[in-house]
């Protein structure tokens, strides 16, 4: 997990969470790229691009769930787009 005070613009972080596999009840650990474009420390928010999508503002709680290394997740799946 990442401390908000250590996040800098231009960094690439990783969003790792469980996701469904197709149209089944099976699940796996998914990993997605998150590019930090701007950081607003006074509001504790950041402008980010998740998985190549358009930029949006994320708050403190969502930013703290990101990881610096995708291999820190429970299963060692490579990130999409990497």
MOQUIUR-V125277 format. One record per pair of residues at least 6 apart in sequence whose C-alpha atoms are under 7 Angstrom apart, sorted by the first residue. I is the first residue (numbers start at 1). J is the second residue. Records with the same first field share a line. If there is no record, write none. Layout:
I->J + J
This chain:
1->64 + 65 + 66 + 67
2->64 + 65 + 66 + 67 + 68
3->64
4->60 + 63 + 64
8->39
9->36 + 37 + 38 + 39
10->35 + 36 + 37
11->35 + 36
12->33 + 34 + 35 + 36
13->33 + 34 + 35 + 66 + 67 + 68
14->31 + 32 + 33 + 34 + 66 + 67 + 68 + 69 + 70
15->31 + 32 + 33 + 34 + 66 + 67
16->29 + 30 + 31 + 32 + 73
17->29 + 30 + 31
18->27 + 28 + 29 + 30
19->27 + 28 + 29 + 30
20->26 + 27 + 28
21->27 + 28
29->75
31->70 + 78 + 79 + 80
32->51 + 79 + 80
33->50 + 51 + 79 + 80
34->48 + 49 + 50 + 51
35->48 + 49 + 50
36->47 + 48 + 49
37->47 + 48
38->46 + 47
39->45 + 46 + 47
40->46
44->59 + 60
45->57 + 58 + 59 + 60
46->57 + 58 + 59
47->55 + 56 + 57 + 58
48->55 + 56 + 57 + 58
49->55 + 56
70->79
